[in-house]
């Protein structure tokens, strides 16, 4: 039967949790900075190569397109 962890193990576990809480916050900040700094056009070009040139003449979008997508879903639902 498993009992409570020994006090030294409990302290070690608490330190481990605190470390990952701090690291989690820092890692989230790094992830956010990386996402915000991505050049979307460049990323699409890298992913799709020459096929992306078809879209290269279009101006950058000012929205995500989510509103338009939801409008299409509403039409399909009817």
N, C-alpha and C positions, 0 to 999 in steps of 0.2 A: 504494500500500500504506500502510495506516494504522499509524503507530508509536505510541510512548508519548506521552502529552500533555506539553506543555512544562511545566517546573516551576511557572511562575506559574499555568497552567491547572489543574495538579494541586492546588495550594494552594487555588485558588478552588473547585474541586470538593469538596475536603475540608471547607472552611468551609460550603459549601452543605449537605452531608450532615449535619454537626454541627448546623447551624441547624434542619434539618427533624427531627432526632432530638429536640432540645429542644422544638420546636414540637409535635411529635407527642405527647409526654408531656403538655404543657400542654393541648392540644386534647382529649386523652382525659379529663383531669381535668374540664374544662368539660363535656364530654358526659355524664360520669357524674353530676355535680352536677345537670345539667338533667334527666336521666332520673329521678333519685331525688326530685326536687322536683315532678314532674308529679302533678297531681290527676287520677287515672284517671277518676273519675266525670265531672269537668268535661270531660276530653278526649273521652269517649264522647258526652257531650251535644253537644259542638261538632261531632263527626263525624256523628252520626246524628239530631240535632235531636229532634223530637217522638217519634220511634220509640224513643229511649232512655228515655223516661218509663215504658215498659213494665217496664224493669228497675230503675227507681228505688226501688221498694218492697223490693227484696231487700237483705239485709244484706251488707256487704262480705265478700268471700271471704278466708279466712285462708291459703289456699294458691293456687298457680298453676293447679291442676287437672292438672298433668302426670302425677301418679300415677294419677289416674282415667283419663286419656287412654291411658296405657300399659296399664292393665287392659283397656280396650276393645280395643286393638290385639291383646293376647294372646288375647282371646276370638275375635276375627276370624281369627286365625292358625290356630286349632284347627279 
